């Protein structure tokens, strides 16, 4: 089965991005491989197949909630929105905590396990599909948490995929959720809580936990996420809408103020 799964980009194109990100962020490719080998060994024979993700997303509108500063406001806008039929909710890691707080169990959680693990496990128990990502900095999290996730787990890597691992493109949890959506036959993609600017949201990482070095790296990763989303928007024949209340503008992504405006735009 094809493990690099994105109809709009090739593995070579993604690996070119990956190697540039390795250089920019000084990542350890051998550690990425070690994490991938570990995740494959833990889930081989038990992992979810991508066909089950397609079954959930195909023909639907995916809404990707990032963990940016606008998240709470955007969740409240979604709760007040009356036409949710046909929407599938994806949470980028820490956004899971905010969604659960508002009584929303995400259909899919995309995570590298550095969010609130209690809430990730809770979402898993309550029915969320967990798309778990392996990279060189989360080997301990994989060892500690994968044994607690006994079903509905789809494993991903950022290197060339093998075994039961998939790669859809994307780097941070938020943009990987968008790349995943683009691979699964959705009608459109909506971004919420995806500020992608200088300010770090409380559901991303508590500011108190961010040293100056980690804060610099976090901002660098958000900049990479912006570039990847703009690149993807130029590649795919799908509309990407951004209803995030604040944050940066993304080239090729349609900025809207509300869900009602989104529905009007879809009807044109």
Beta strands, then each sheet from edge to edge (+ up, - down):
strand 1: 61-65
strand 2: 87-92
strand 3: 108-111
strand 4: 129-134
strand 5: 153-157
strand 6: 188-192
strand 7: 239-242
strand 8: 254-255
sheet 1: 5+ 4+ 3+ 2+ 1+ 6+ 7+ 8+
end
